[in-house]
């Protein structure tokens, strides 16, 4: 395990510790006040804990090196973590909604609001600090697992802010129905977060292309080589966890020697890796004058080659 991976695991363990601490604090806030809104907040933190543990397992699997059974590595394991976290969020939302409906039918006054809100606020500050740290690290290390965990914590912070405001309003106005109403709002909010995580997980498992800005950088690199008299087609990209893959066909003059063509391919691959260090580049060398070179620009090779290289 390299230093970068060790840092990711330390951050996830920090997420686990933060989840345990916030569960304890928010549970105390619920027990002190009896607020179903604060209970919904505590239940969401339980999901944070389970998600952090799942993320640890997924990241450990994703960090395994490539082997004979998985020649492209195990990085897609991170998408399973994000998908699992999204599903757990849905379960939490159902639990929160059920509790809120029961309280709507049987209203209950809130006690010791000041103490409960103070404890909840402390938990929110803790989540905010850890969430920001995880999101920044996830983007820097291109880890969807870490970024998803951090975004979940930040969602929890906004949920807590809403709950604290609502519980405070209940204490000031005496409108006890506002407490379960805000709990239902919490449930709807985290459903949106869960849906986004599942969408991202599915996109990754479906071999989604690299982000637009990364594709633009690839285009810029290839354009510089095209000015040297070579061409490219069948350029494809895909994202796999923290790693990206780029495959392309390099078309060079047929009179070039194999060595010269190979050297140019090496230059292209090196330039692409310099622009995007996280990618693996696969090139295929073809003669630019041969119409057959243009018969395999799609995923499946066509039977009739293009009559001219104009489609390069």
ZAMARLUM-40064 format. One line per 5 residues: number of its first residue (from 1); their letters; for each residue x, y, z of N, C-alpha, C. Coordinates in nm, 3 decimals, padded with zeros to 5 digits. Example, Ala and Ser with C-alpha at 12.3 -4.5 7.8 and 13.67 -1.06 7.14 Angstrom:
2
1 = as = 01.319:-00.569:00.780:01.230:-00.450:00.780:01.320:-00.330:00.780 ~ 01.285:-00.225:00.708:01.367:-00.106:00.714:01.290:00.003:00.787
This chain:
312
1 = xxxxx = 00.085:-00.120:00.000:00.000:00.000:00.000:00.088:00.125:00.000 ~ 00.067:00.216:-00.098:00.151:00.336:-00.104:00.099:00.443:-00.008 ~ 00.174:00.554:-00.004:00.140:00.660:00.092:00.004:00.721:00.064 ~ -00.030:00.737:-00.066:-00.160:00.795:-00.102:-00.275:00.707:-00.053 ~ -00.263:00.576:-00.074:-00.368:00.484:-00.030:-00.379:00.483:00.122
6 = xxxxx = -00.266:00.489:00.190:-00.267:00.491:00.337:-00.343:00.614:00.388 ~ -00.325:00.727:00.319:-00.396:00.849:00.359:-00.546:00.832:00.341 ~ -00.586:00.769:00.231:-00.729:00.748:00.207:-00.791:00.663:00.317 ~ -00.720:00.557:00.357:-00.773:00.471:00.463:-00.779:00.545:00.597 ~ -00.681:00.628:00.624:-00.684:00.706:00.749:-00.804:00.801:00.749
11 = xxxxx = -00.833:00.860:00.635:-00.947:00.951:00.626:-01.078:00.876:00.645 ~ -01.088:00.755:00.591:-01.211:00.678:00.611:-01.228:00.635:00.756 ~ -01.117:00.602:00.822:-01.126:00.570:00.965:-01.169:00.694:01.043 ~ -01.124:00.811:00.998:-01.169:00.936:01.061:-01.319:00.952:01.041 ~ -01.369:00.915:00.923:-01.513:00.921:00.897:-01.589:00.829:00.990
16 = xxxxx = -01.535:00.709:01.013:-01.599:00.615:01.106:-01.605:00.674:01.247 ~ -01.493:00.731:01.290:-01.488:00.791:01.424:-01.587:00.907:01.436 ~ -01.595:00.990:01.331:-01.688:01.103:01.332:-01.832:01.054:01.338 ~ -01.862:00.946:01.264:-01.998:00.893:01.265:-02.036:00.840:01.403 ~ -01.944:00.770:01.468:-01.971:00.718:01.603:-01.997:00.833:01.700
21 = xxxxx = -01.914:00.936:01.690:-01.928:01.051:01.780:-02.060:01.124:01.757 ~ -02.096:01.146:01.631:-02.219:01.219:01.603:-02.344:01.138:01.638 ~ -02.337:01.006:01.620:-02.450:00.921:01.662:-02.473:00.937:01.811 ~ -02.364:00.933:01.888:-02.375:00.946:02.034:-02.433:01.083:02.072 ~ -02.382:01.188:02.010:-02.428:01.322:02.043:-02.575:01.343:02.005
26 = xxxxx = -02.611:01.300:01.883:-02.748:01.322:01.837:-02.848:01.234:01.912 ~ -02.803:01.116:01.955:-02.891:01.031:02.035:-02.920:01.096:02.171 ~ -02.814:01.155:02.227:-02.833:01.228:02.353:-02.931:01.344:02.332 ~ -02.916:01.415:02.220:-03.006:01.527:02.192:-03.151:01.479:02.180 ~ -03.171:01.364:02.115:-03.307:01.309:02.102:-03.363:01.267:02.238
31 = xxxxx = -03.282:01.198:02.318:-03.329:01.150:02.448:-03.363:01.266:02.541 ~ -03.286:01.374:02.530:-03.311:01.489:02.616:-03.439:01.562:02.576 ~ -03.461:01.575:02.443:-03.574:01.656:02.396:-03.699:01.575:02.360 ~ -03.679:01.451:02.317:-03.791:01.372:02.268:-03.835:01.413:02.129 ~ -03.751:01.491:02.058:-03.787:01.542:01.925:-03.766:01.435:01.819
36 = xxxxx = -03.871:01.408:01.740:-03.859:01.311:01.632:-03.770:01.367:01.519 ~ -03.763:01.500:01.509:-03.673:01.560:01.412:-03.529:01.528:01.446 ~ -03.492:01.541:01.572:-03.356:01.507:01.615:-03.331:01.357:01.604 ~ -03.435:01.276:01.623:-03.421:01.132:01.606:-03.389:01.100:01.459 ~ -03.458:01.167:01.367:-03.431:01.144:01.225:-03.287:01.182:01.191
41 = xxxxx = -03.237:01.287:01.254:-03.100:01.329:01.233:-03.003:01.222:01.283 ~ -03.034:01.162:01.397:-02.949:01.056:01.452:-02.950:00.932:01.363 ~ -03.069:00.900:01.308:-03.079:00.783:01.220:-02.994:00.802:01.094 ~ -02.990:00.924:01.043:-02.907:00.949:00.925:-02.759:00.929:00.957 ~ -02.719:00.963:01.078:-02.580:00.942:01.118:-02.547:00.794:01.131
46 = xxxxx = -02.646:00.711:01.163:-02.624:00.567:01.165:-02.591:00.519:01.024 ~ -02.662:00.574:00.926:-02.632:00.541:00.787:-02.490:00.584:00.751 ~ -02.448:00.701:00.802:-02.312:00.747:00.778:-02.210:00.646:00.827 ~ -02.236:00.589:00.944:-02.144:00.491:01.002:-02.136:00.365:00.916 ~ -02.252:00.312:00.881:-02.253:00.191:00.799:-02.187:00.217:00.664
51 = xxxxx = -02.215:00.333:00.606:-02.157:00.368:00.476:-02.005:00.379:00.485 ~ -01.954:00.436:00.593:-01.809:00.450:00.609:-01.743:00.313:00.621 ~ -01.808:00.221:00.690:-01.753:00.086:00.704:-01.753:00.015:00.569 ~ -01.863:00.030:00.494:-01.870:-00.030:00.359:-01.763:00.032:00.269 ~ -01.744:00.163:00.281:-01.644:00.232:00.200:-01.503:00.180:00.230
56 = xxxxx = -01.476:00.151:00.354:-01.345:00.095:00.390:-01.320:-00.037:00.318 ~ -01.421:-00.124:00.320:-01.407:-00.252:00.253:-01.391:-00.237:00.103 ~ -01.471:-00.147:00.043:-01.465:-00.127:-00.101:-01.330:-00.069:-00.143 ~ -01.281:00.027:-00.066:-01.153:00.090:-00.101:-01.039:-00.009:-00.086 ~ -01.045:-00.094:00.014:-00.941:-00.196:00.032:-00.941:-00.291:-00.088
61 = xxxxx = -01.059:-00.328:-00.136:-01.068:-00.416:-00.252:-01.021:-00.344:-00.378 ~ -01.062:-00.217:-00.393:-01.025:-00.140:-00.511:-00.875:-00.116:-00.521 ~ -00.806:-00.113:-00.409:-00.662:-00.086:-00.409:-00.578:-00.208:-00.442 ~ -00.641:-00.325:-00.455:-00.566:-00.445:-00.490:-00.509:-00.433:-00.631 ~ -00.389:-00.483:-00.654:-00.329:-00.474:-00.787:-00.400:-00.565:-00.887
66 = xxxxx = -00.377:-00.540:-01.015:-00.436:-00.623:-01.119:-00.384:-00.767:-01.106 ~ -00.468:-00.864:-01.145:-00.428:-01.004:-01.143:-00.483:-01.072:-01.269 ~ -00.465:-01.201:-01.280:-00.508:-01.272:-01.401:-00.659:-01.266:-01.420 ~ -00.733:-01.269:-01.311:-00.878:-01.266:-01.321:-00.931:-01.126:-01.345 ~ -00.857:-01.025:-01.298:-00.898:-00.886:-01.316:-00.779:-00.809:-01.373
71 = xxxxx = -00.750:-00.826:-01.502:-00.631:-00.765:-01.562:-00.632:-00.613:-01.565 ~ -00.750:-00.551:-01.552:-00.757:-00.404:-01.550:-00.765:-00.350:-01.408 ~ -00.739:-00.435:-01.310:-00.743:-00.390:-01.172:-00.880:-00.407:-01.108 ~ -00.895:-00.356:-00.986:-01.018:-00.374:-00.909:-01.084:-00.241:-00.875 ~ -01.048:-00.135:-00.948:-01.091:-00.001:-00.908:-01.242:00.020:-00.912
76 = xxxxx = -01.314:-00.060:-00.993:-01.459:-00.042:-01.000:-01.530:-00.081:-00.871 ~ -01.459:-00.145:-00.779:-01.520:-00.180:-00.650:-01.573:-00.055:-00.579 ~ -01.513:00.060:-00.608:-01.558:00.184:-00.543:-01.702:00.217:-00.581 ~ -01.744:00.181:-00.702:-01.881:00.212:-00.744:-01.984:00.131:-00.665 ~ -01.946:00.008:-00.625:-02.036:-00.071:-00.543:-02.058:-00.004:-00.408
81 = xxxxx = -01.952:00.057:-00.355:-01.964:00.128:-00.227:-02.062:00.244:-00.238 ~ -02.048:00.324:-00.345:-02.137:00.439:-00.363:-02.281:00.393:-00.381 ~ -02.300:00.284:-00.457:-02.435:00.231:-00.477:-02.496:00.179:-00.349 ~ -02.415:00.107:-00.270:-02.463:00.053:-00.142:-02.500:00.167:-00.047 ~ -02.419:00.274:-00.048:-02.450:00.388:00.039:-02.582:00.452:-00.003
86 = xxxxx = -02.604:00.462:-00.133:-02.729:00.518:-00.181:-02.849:00.436:-00.137 ~ -02.837:00.301:-00.143:-02.947:00.215:-00.100:-02.973:00.229:00.050 ~ -02.865:00.239:00.128:-02.882:00.255:00.273:-02.950:00.387:00.307 ~ -02.923:00.489:00.228:-02.989:00.617:00.249:-03.140:00.604:00.229 ~ -03.180:00.526:00.129:-03.323:00.504:00.107:-03.387:00.433:00.226
91 = xxxxx = -03.316:00.334:00.281:-03.368:00.262:00.398:-03.385:00.358:00.515 ~ -03.286:00.444:00.537:-03.294:00.542:00.645:-03.412:00.637:00.624 ~ -03.433:00.676:00.499:-03.544:00.767:00.469:-03.679:00.704:00.504 ~ -03.694:00.576:00.473:-03.819:00.506:00.506:-03.839:00.501:00.658 ~ -03.731:00.472:00.731:-03.740:00.466:00.877:-03.777:00.601:00.936
96 = xxxxx = -03.714:00.705:00.882:-03.742:00.841:00.932:-03.887:00.879:00.902 ~ -03.933:00.851:00.781:-04.070:00.886:00.743:-04.171:00.812:00.829 ~ -04.146:00.685:00.856:-04.237:00.608:00.940:-04.248:00.666:01.080 ~ -04.134:00.703:01.137:-04.134:00.764:01.270:-04.206:00.898:01.270 ~ -04.186:00.976:01.164:-04.248:01.108:01.155:-04.400:01.097:01.144
101 = xxxxx = -04.446:01.002:01.062:-04.591:00.984:01.047:-04.655:00.944:01.180 ~ -04.587:00.855:01.253:-04.639:00.813:01.384:-04.650:00.932:01.479 ~ -04.551:01.022:01.474:-04.555:01.139:01.562:-04.661:01.239:01.515 ~ -04.686:01.246:01.385:-04.793:01.333:01.337:-04.928:01.287:01.391 ~ -04.946:01.157:01.397:-05.072:01.101:01.447:-05.082:01.112:01.599
106 = xxxxx = -04.967:01.111:01.667:-04.964:01.119:01.813:-04.863:01.226:01.855 ~ -04.902:01.353:01.850:-04.811:01.464:01.884:-04.754:01.450:02.024 ~ -04.631:01.501:02.042:-04.564:01.492:02.171:-04.485:01.620:02.193 ~ -04.493:01.680:02.312:-04.418:01.804:02.337:-04.266:01.778:02.342 ~ -04.189:01.883:02.318:-04.042:01.873:02.320:-03.992:01.932:02.451
111 = xxxxx = -03.895:01.863:02.513:-03.839:01.905:02.642:-03.695:01.953:02.627 ~ -03.649:02.037:02.718:-03.510:02.080:02.729:-03.448:02.109:02.592 ~ -03.513:02.196:02.519:-03.471:02.224:02.382:-03.330:02.282:02.375 ~ -03.297:02.371:02.465:-03.165:02.438:02.461:-03.050:02.340:02.466 ~ -03.055:02.247:02.561:-02.948:02.147:02.575:-02.942:02.058:02.451
116 = xxxxx = -03.057:02.013:02.404:-03.061:01.925:02.287:-03.004:01.991:02.162 ~ -03.040:02.119:02.140:-02.991:02.188:02.023:-02.841:02.215:02.031 ~ -02.791:02.241:02.150:-02.647:02.263:02.167:-02.568:02.137:02.133 ~ -02.615:02.025:02.182:-02.547:01.897:02.155:-02.551:01.867:02.005 ~ -02.666:01.890:01.942:-02.679:01.865:01.798:-02.589:01.958:01.717
121 = xxxxx = -02.576:02.081:01.762:-02.490:02.177:01.692:-02.344:02.134:01.696 ~ -02.300:02.082:01.809:-02.162:02.033:01.821:-02.139:01.918:01.722 ~ -02.236:01.828:01.711:-02.225:01.717:01.617:-02.218:01.768:01.474 ~ -02.292:01.872:01.443:-02.293:01.926:01.307:-02.159:01.988:01.269 ~ -02.099:02.058:01.363:-01.968:02.118:01.337:-01.865:02.009:01.310
126 = xxxxx = -01.873:01.901:01.385:-01.782:01.789:01.365:-01.801:01.728:01.225 ~ -01.926:01.708:01.186:-01.955:01.653:01.052:-01.908:01.747:00.942 ~ -01.924:01.876:00.962:-01.884:01.974:00.862:-01.733:01.967:00.837 ~ -01.656:01.963:00.944:-01.510:01.960:00.930:-01.463:01.833:00.859 ~ -01.516:01.719:00.902:-01.474:01.592:00.841:-01.526:01.580:00.698
131 = xxxxx = -01.649:01.625:00.673:-01.706:01.617:00.539:-01.626:01.697:00.438 ~ -01.590:01.820:00.471:-01.509:01.903:00.381:-01.375:01.838:00.353 ~ -01.314:01.781:00.456:-01.184:01.714:00.440:-01.195:01.596:00.345 ~ -01.301:01.516:00.359:-01.318:01.398:00.275:-01.345:01.435:00.129 ~ -01.430:01.535:00.106:-01.463:01.575:-00.031:-01.338:01.626:-00.103
136 = xxxxx = -01.261:01.710:-00.037:-01.139:01.764:-00.098:-01.039:01.653:-00.128 ~ -01.022:01.562:-00.033:-00.928:01.451:-00.055:-00.979:01.358:-00.164 ~ -01.111:01.334:-00.167:-01.167:01.247:-00.270:-01.146:01.302:-00.409 ~ -01.163:01.432:-00.427:-01.140:01.493:-00.558:-00.992:01.493:-00.594 ~ -00.907:01.517:-00.496:-00.764:01.520:-00.523:-00.711:01.383:-00.562
141 = xxxxx = -00.763:01.278:-00.496:-00.717:01.142:-00.524:-00.808:01.067:-00.620 ~ -00.910:01.135:-00.674:-01.003:01.077:-00.770:-01.071:00.952:-00.713 ~ -01.113:00.962:-00.586:-01.180:00.850:-00.520:-01.327:00.882:-00.502 ~ -01.414:00.813:-00.579:-01.558:00.835:-00.567:-01.607:00.790:-00.430 ~ -01.541:00.689:-00.371:-01.580:00.641:-00.239:-01.562:00.750:-00.134
146 = xxxxx = -01.445:00.811:-00.134:-01.415:00.914:-00.035:-01.502:01.037:-00.057 ~ -01.518:01.077:-00.184:-01.598:01.194:-00.214:-01.745:01.171:-00.177 ~ -01.796:01.050:-00.206:-01.936:01.020:-00.173:-01.958:01.023:-00.022 ~ -01.862:00.969:00.052:-01.873:00.969:00.198:-01.872:01.111:00.252 ~ -01.785:01.195:00.195:-01.778:01.334:00.240:-01.905:01.411:00.207
151 = xxxxx = -01.959:01.389:00.086:-02.082:01.458:00.047:-02.199:01.415:00.135 ~ -02.199:01.287:00.174:-02.304:01.240:00.263:-02.297:01.312:00.397 ~ -02.175:01.330:00.448:-02.159:01.401:00.575:-02.205:01.547:00.562 ~ -02.172:01.610:00.449:-02.213:01.749:00.430:-02.365:01.760:00.417 ~ -02.427:01.661:00.353:-02.574:01.658:00.348:-02.631:01.647:00.488
156 = xxxxx = -02.565:01.567:00.570:-02.607:01.550:00.709:-02.600:01.683:00.783 ~ -02.499:01.764:00.751:-02.485:01.894:00.816:-02.605:01.984:00.784 ~ -02.640:01.991:00.654:-02.755:02.075:00.616:-02.884:02.021:00.674 ~ -02.895:01.890:00.681:-03.011:01.830:00.747:-03.019:01.875:00.892 ~ -02.904:01.870:00.960:-02.901:01.908:01.102:-02.938:02.054:01.122
161 = xxxxx = -02.890:02.140:01.030:-02.924:02.283:01.039:-03.075:02.302:01.030 ~ -03.137:02.232:00.936:-03.282:02.241:00.923:-03.356:02.189:01.044 ~ -03.307:02.077:01.097:-03.371:02.017:01.215:-03.358:02.110:01.336 ~ -03.239:02.164:01.356:-03.217:02.254:01.470:-03.308:02.376:01.459 ~ -03.319:02.432:01.338:-03.406:02.549:01.318:-03.551:02.514:01.346
166 = xxxxx = -03.594:02.397:01.299:-03.734:02.357:01.317:-03.765:02.330:01.464 ~ -03.675:02.260:01.531:-03.698:02.230:01.673:-03.700:02.359:01.754 ~ -03.613:02.452:01.717:-03.615:02.582:01.784:-03.747:02.654:01.762 ~ -03.800:02.644:01.639:-03.929:02.707:01.607:-04.042:02.642:01.686 ~ -04.036:02.510:01.704:-04.137:02.440:01.784:-04.137:02.492:01.926
171 = xxxxx = -04.015:02.510:01.980:-04.004:02.558:02.118:-04.061:02.700:02.132 ~ -04.041:02.783:02.028:-04.087:02.921:02.035:-04.236:02.935:02.010 ~ -04.290:02.852:01.920:-04.430:02.868:01.879:-04.525:02.770:01.945 ~ -04.471:02.656:01.991:-04.557:02.552:02.048:-04.625:02.466:01.943 ~ -04.588:02.481:01.815:-04.647:02.400:01.708:-04.578:02.264:01.703
176 = xxxxx = -04.629:02.170:01.777:-04.563:02.039:01.786:-04.566:01.962:01.654 ~ -04.662:01.993:01.567:-04.668:01.922:01.438:-04.551:01.959:01.347 ~ -04.486:02.072:01.375:-04.372:02.113:01.293:-04.256:02.015:01.308 ~ -04.245:01.952:01.425:-04.135:01.858:01.450:-04.140:01.738:01.354 ~ -04.251:01.664:01.344:-04.254:01.552:01.248:-04.253:01.598:01.103
181 = xxxxx = -04.303:01.719:01.076:-04.300:01.770:00.939:-04.156:01.788:00.892 ~ -04.072:01.844:00.978:-03.932:01.861:00.940:-03.863:01.726:00.926 ~ -03.906:01.627:01.003:-03.850:01.492:00.988:-03.882:01.435:00.851 ~ -04.005:01.459:00.805:-04.042:01.414:00.670:-03.958:01.487:00.564 ~ -03.931:01.616:00.586:-03.848:01.692:00.493:-03.707:01.634:00.489
186 = xxxxx = -03.657:01.592:00.605:-03.525:01.529:00.611:-03.525:01.402:00.527 ~ -03.630:01.323:00.539:-03.639:01.198:00.463:-03.635:01.225:00.313 ~ -03.710:01.325:00.267:-03.711:01.359:00.125:-03.575:01.408:00.079 ~ -03.508:01.486:00.162:-03.378:01.541:00.126:-03.273:01.431:00.107 ~ -03.270:01.336:00.198:-03.167:01.232:00.187:-03.201:01.132:00.077
191 = xxxxx = -03.329:01.121:00.040:-03.364:01.039:-00.077:-03.297:01.096:-00.201 ~ -03.296:01.227:-00.215:-03.230:01.292:-00.329:-03.081:01.260:-00.331 ~ -03.019:01.264:-00.214:-02.877:01.231:-00.204:-02.852:01.086:-00.243 ~ -02.937:00.997:-00.195:-02.922:00.856:-00.227:-02.937:00.830:-00.375 ~ -03.034:00.896:-00.439:-03.056:00.879:-00.582:-02.935:00.924:-00.662
196 = xxxxx = -02.871:01.033:-00.618:-02.752:01.083:-00.688:-02.636:00.984:-00.677 ~ -02.619:00.925:-00.559:-02.511:00.827:-00.541:-02.535:00.704:-00.628 ~ -02.657:00.657:-00.633:-02.688:00.539:-00.715:-02.668:00.570:-00.862 ~ -02.705:00.691:-00.904:-02.684:00.731:-01.043:-02.535:00.730:-01.078 ~ -02.452:00.785:-00.991:-02.308:00.788:-01.017:-02.249:00.647:-01.017
201 = xxxxx = -02.299:00.564:-00.928:-02.251:00.426:-00.923:-02.284:00.353:-01.053 ~ -02.408:00.370:-01.100:-02.448:00.305:-01.224:-02.371:00.355:-01.344 ~ -02.344:00.486:-01.347:-02.269:00.544:-01.459:-02.129:00.485:-01.465 ~ -02.066:00.466:-01.349:-01.932:00.409:-01.346:-01.930:00.265:-01.390 ~ -02.029:00.188:-01.346:-02.035:00.046:-01.383:-02.067:00.028:-01.531
206 = xxxxx = -02.126:00.131:-01.593:-02.159:00.126:-01.736:-02.046:00.182:-01.823 ~ -01.925:00.190:-01.769:-01.808:00.239:-01.844:-01.830:00.379:-01.898 ~ -01.869:00.468:-01.811:-01.890:00.608:-01.849:-01.758:00.669:-01.896 ~ -01.767:00.759:-01.995:-01.649:00.826:-02.048:-01.588:00.920:-01.944 ~ -01.464:00.960:-01.968:-01.400:01.056:-01.880:-01.476:01.188:-01.884
211 = xxxxx = -01.455:01.271:-01.783:-01.522:01.401:-01.778:-01.486:01.486:-01.900 ~ -01.572:01.581:-01.931:-01.554:01.664:-02.049:-01.421:01.739:-02.048 ~ -01.383:01.794:-01.933:-01.257:01.868:-01.929:-01.137:01.777:-01.955 ~ -01.144:01.652:-01.910:-01.036:01.558:-01.936:-01.032:01.519:-02.084 ~ -01.148:01.502:-02.144:-01.152:01.472:-02.287:-01.098:01.590:-02.369
216 = xxxxx = -01.123:01.711:-02.323:-01.071:01.829:-02.392:-00.918:01.830:-02.386 ~ -00.862:01.790:-02.273:-00.715:01.786:-02.261:-00.657:01.680:-02.354 ~ -00.726:01.568:-02.368:-00.681:01.463:-02.461:-00.682:01.517:-02.604 ~ -00.788:01.587:-02.640:-00.800:01.644:-02.774:-00.687:01.743:-02.802 ~ -00.651:01.823:-02.703:-00.543:01.921:-02.719:-00.410:01.850:-02.743
221 = xxxxx = -00.384:01.744:-02.668:-00.259:01.670:-02.684:-00.250:01.609:-02.823 ~ -00.359:01.545:-02.868:-00.358:01.480:-02.998:-00.348:01.582:-03.112 ~ -00.408:01.699:-03.093:-00.402:01.803:-03.197:-00.258:01.846:-03.223 ~ -00.179:01.851:-03.119:-00.038:01.890:-03.135:00.037:01.789:-03.222 ~ 00.005:01.662:-03.208:00.071:01.559:-03.289:00.017:01.558:-03.432
226 = xxxxx = -00.110:01.593:-03.449:-00.167:01.595:-03.585:-00.097:01.697:-03.673 ~ -00.042:01.802:-03.612:00.032:01.902:-03.689:00.165:01.847:-03.740 ~ 00.204:01.730:-03.690:00.328:01.665:-03.734:00.303:01.566:-03.847 ~ 00.179:01.557:-03.896:00.150:01.471:-04.009:00.091:01.336:-03.977 ~ 00.051:01.314:-03.853:-00.015:01.189:-03.816:-00.162:01.219:-03.788
231 = xxxxx = -00.242:01.115:-03.771:-00.384:01.134:-03.745:-00.431:01.032:-03.641 ~ -00.552:01.053:-03.590:-00.607:00.965:-03.488:-00.755:00.940:-03.517 ~ -00.802:00.823:-03.483:-00.945:00.799:-03.478:-00.972:00.689:-03.377 ~ -01.101:00.655:-03.363:-01.143:00.555:-03.264:-01.091:00.587:-03.124 ~ -01.096:00.715:-03.090:-01.052:00.756:-02.956:-01.165:00.730:-02.857
236 = xxxxx = -01.140:00.645:-02.761:-01.242:00.610:-02.661:-01.184:00.625:-02.521 ~ -01.268:00.665:-02.429:-01.225:00.679:-02.290:-01.326:00.612:-02.198 ~ -01.281:00.572:-02.083:-01.373:00.521:-01.981:-01.312:00.544:-01.843 ~ -01.400:00.561:-01.747:-01.360:00.583:-01.608:-01.380:00.456:-01.529 ~ -01.282:00.420:-01.449:-01.292:00.302:-01.363:-01.239:00.337:-01.226
241 = xxxxx = -01.330:00.386:-01.139:-01.287:00.430:-01.007:-01.191:00.547:-01.019 ~ -01.074:00.534:-00.958:-00.975:00.641:-00.962:-00.891:00.639:-01.088 ~ -00.905:00.536:-01.170:-00.823:00.522:-01.291:-00.907:00.545:-01.416 ~ -00.843:00.606:-01.517:-00.907:00.626:-01.646:-00.834:00.546:-01.753 ~ -00.906:00.510:-01.859:-00.849:00.435:-01.970:-00.877:00.509:-02.100
246 = xxxxx = -00.775:00.518:-02.186:-00.787:00.581:-02.316:-00.733:00.485:-02.421 ~ -00.812:00.458:-02.524:-00.765:00.377:-02.636:-00.784:00.457:-02.764 ~ -00.691:00.443:-02.859:-00.698:00.518:-02.983:-00.618:00.448:-03.092 ~ -00.648:00.484:-03.217:-00.573:00.437:-03.332:-00.485:00.550:-03.381 ~ -00.358:00.524:-03.397:-00.262:00.622:-03.446:-00.231:00.589:-03.592
251 = xxxxx = -00.262:00.682:-03.683:-00.239:00.662:-03.825:-00.114:00.738:-03.868 ~ -00.016:00.665:-03.924:00.111:00.725:-03.965:00.137:00.689:-04.111 ~ 00.227:00.761:-04.179:00.260:00.727:-04.318:00.306:00.582:-04.330 ~ 00.254:00.511:-04.431:00.286:00.371:-04.448:00.433:00.347:-04.475 ~ 00.505:00.449:-04.524:00.647:00.433:-04.555:00.734:00.433:-04.429
256 = xxxxx = 00.677:00.471:-04.316:00.756:00.471:-04.193:00.795:00.328:-04.157 ~ 00.909:00.317:-04.092:00.949:00.187:-04.039:00.867:00.156:-03.914 ~ 00.863:00.028:-03.878:00.793:-00.011:-03.756:00.851:00.063:-03.636 ~ 00.984:00.076:-03.635:01.048:00.144:-03.523:01.004:00.289:-03.512 ~ 00.996:00.358:-03.625:00.956:00.498:-03.621:00.812:00.513:-03.575
261 = xxxxx = 00.725:00.424:-03.626:00.585:00.429:-03.582:00.572:00.400:-03.434 ~ 00.649:00.302:-03.388:00.646:00.268:-03.246:00.695:00.385:-03.161 ~ 00.801:00.450:-03.205:00.854:00.565:-03.129:00.749:00.676:-03.119 ~ 00.676:00.699:-03.230:00.573:00.803:-03.227:00.460:00.765:-03.131 ~ 00.423:00.636:-03.130:00.320:00.590:-03.037:00.364:00.610:-02.893
266 = xxxxx = 00.491:00.584:-02.867:00.544:00.606:-02.732:00.536:00.753:-02.693 ~ 00.566:00.841:-02.789:00.557:00.985:-02.761:00.414:01.026:-02.727 ~ 00.319:00.973:-02.806:00.178:01.007:-02.784:00.134:00.959:-02.646 ~ 00.167:00.835:-02.613:00.127:00.780:-02.483:00.188:00.858:-02.369 ~ 00.316:00.895:-02.381:00.383:00.970:-02.275:00.320:01.107:-02.257
271 = xxxxx = 00.285:01.173:-02.369:00.224:01.306:-02.361:00.087:01.299:-02.294 ~ 00.009:01.196:-02.326:-00.122:01.180:-02.264:-00.110:01.152:-02.115 ~ -00.014:01.068:-02.078:00.003:01.037:-01.935:00.053:01.158:-01.857 ~ 00.130:01.244:-01.924:00.175:01.367:-01.859:00.057:01.460:-01.833 ~ -00.033:01.469:-01.933:-00.150:01.555:-01.919:-00.248:01.501:-01.815
276 = xxxxx = -00.264:01.368:-01.813:-00.356:01.303:-01.720:-00.285:01.183:-01.656 ~ -00.215:01.205:-01.546:-00.132:01.099:-01.486:-00.209:00.974:-01.443 ~ -00.338:00.985:-01.424:-00.415:00.871:-01.372:-00.463:00.776:-01.481 ~ -00.430:00.804:-01.609:-00.486:00.722:-01.717:-00.389:00.614:-01.765 ~ -00.448:00.509:-01.819:-00.374:00.405:-01.891:-00.406:00.422:-02.040
281 = xxxxx = -00.304:00.427:-02.124:-00.322:00.455:-02.266:-00.290:00.331:-02.350 ~ -00.380:00.298:-02.442:-00.360:00.186:-02.534:-00.368:00.240:-02.676 ~ -00.261:00.219:-02.756:-00.258:00.269:-02.893:-00.252:00.154:-02.993 ~ -00.306:00.180:-03.111:-00.304:00.082:-03.221:-00.252:00.154:-03.345 ~ -00.144:00.105:-03.404:-00.076:00.170:-03.515:-00.133:00.124:-03.649
286 = xxxxx = -00.162:00.221:-03.741:-00.217:00.189:-03.872:-00.158:00.281:-03.979 ~ -00.149:00.233:-04.104:-00.101:00.319:-04.214:-00.210:00.417:-04.256 ~ -00.174:00.542:-04.269:-00.273:00.646:-04.294:-00.331:00.639:-04.435 ~ -00.257:00.577:-04.531:-00.305:00.574:-04.669:-00.398:00.455:-04.697 ~ -00.399:00.356:-04.612:-00.473:00.233:-04.639:-00.620:00.248:-04.600
291 = xxxxx = -00.713:00.230:-04.698:-00.856:00.241:-04.665:-00.901:00.145:-04.556 ~ -00.836:00.030:-04.546:-00.873:-00.068:-04.444:-00.857:-00.012:-04.303 ~ -00.767:00.085:-04.289:-00.744:00.146:-04.157:-00.868:00.216:-04.103 ~ -00.959:00.249:-04.197:-01.077:00.326:-04.156:-01.201:00.239:-04.141 ~ -01.180:00.108:-04.146:-01.293:00.016:-04.135:-01.322:-00.026:-03.991
296 = xxxxx = -01.238:00.016:-03.898:-01.258:-00.030:-03.760:-01.263:00.087:-03.662 ~ -01.331:00.195:-03.704:-01.343:00.310:-03.615:-01.451:00.291:-03.510 ~ -01.545:00.197:-03.537:-01.650:00.168:-03.439:-01.610:00.053:-03.349 ~ -01.699:00.017:-03.259:-01.670:-00.095:-03.170:-01.660:-00.226:-03.246 ~ -01.740:-00.239:-03.352:-01.736:-00.358:-03.437:-01.682:-00.321:-03.574
301 = xxxxx = -01.590:-00.400:-03.624:-01.527:-00.371:-03.753:-01.628:-00.384:-03.867 ~ -01.630:-00.288:-03.959:-01.719:-00.294:-04.074:-01.657:-00.377:-04.186 ~ -01.739:-00.432:-04.270:-01.691:-00.517:-04.379:-01.639:-00.435:-04.497 ~ -01.697:-00.314:-04.517:-01.659:-00.233:-04.634:-01.575:-00.115:-04.587 ~ -01.447:-00.109:-04.625:-01.363:00.002:-04.581:-01.399:00.133:-04.649
306 = xxxxx = -01.365:00.243:-04.585:-01.388:00.375:-04.643:-01.298:00.393:-04.764 ~ -01.346:00.457:-04.870:-01.266:00.471:-04.991:-01.151:00.570:-04.979 ~ -01.153:00.653:-04.878:-01.046:00.754:-04.865:-01.023:00.783:-04.718 ~ -00.907:00.842:-04.686:-00.877:00.873:-04.546:-00.940:01.002:-04.497 ~ -01.042:01.052:-04.566:-01.101:01.181:-04.530:-01.171:01.176:-04.396
311 = xx = -01.210:01.055:-04.350:-01.279:01.047:-04.221:-01.187:01.038:-04.104 ~ -01.056:01.057:-04.125:-00.959:01.045:-04.016:-00.987:01.150:-03.911
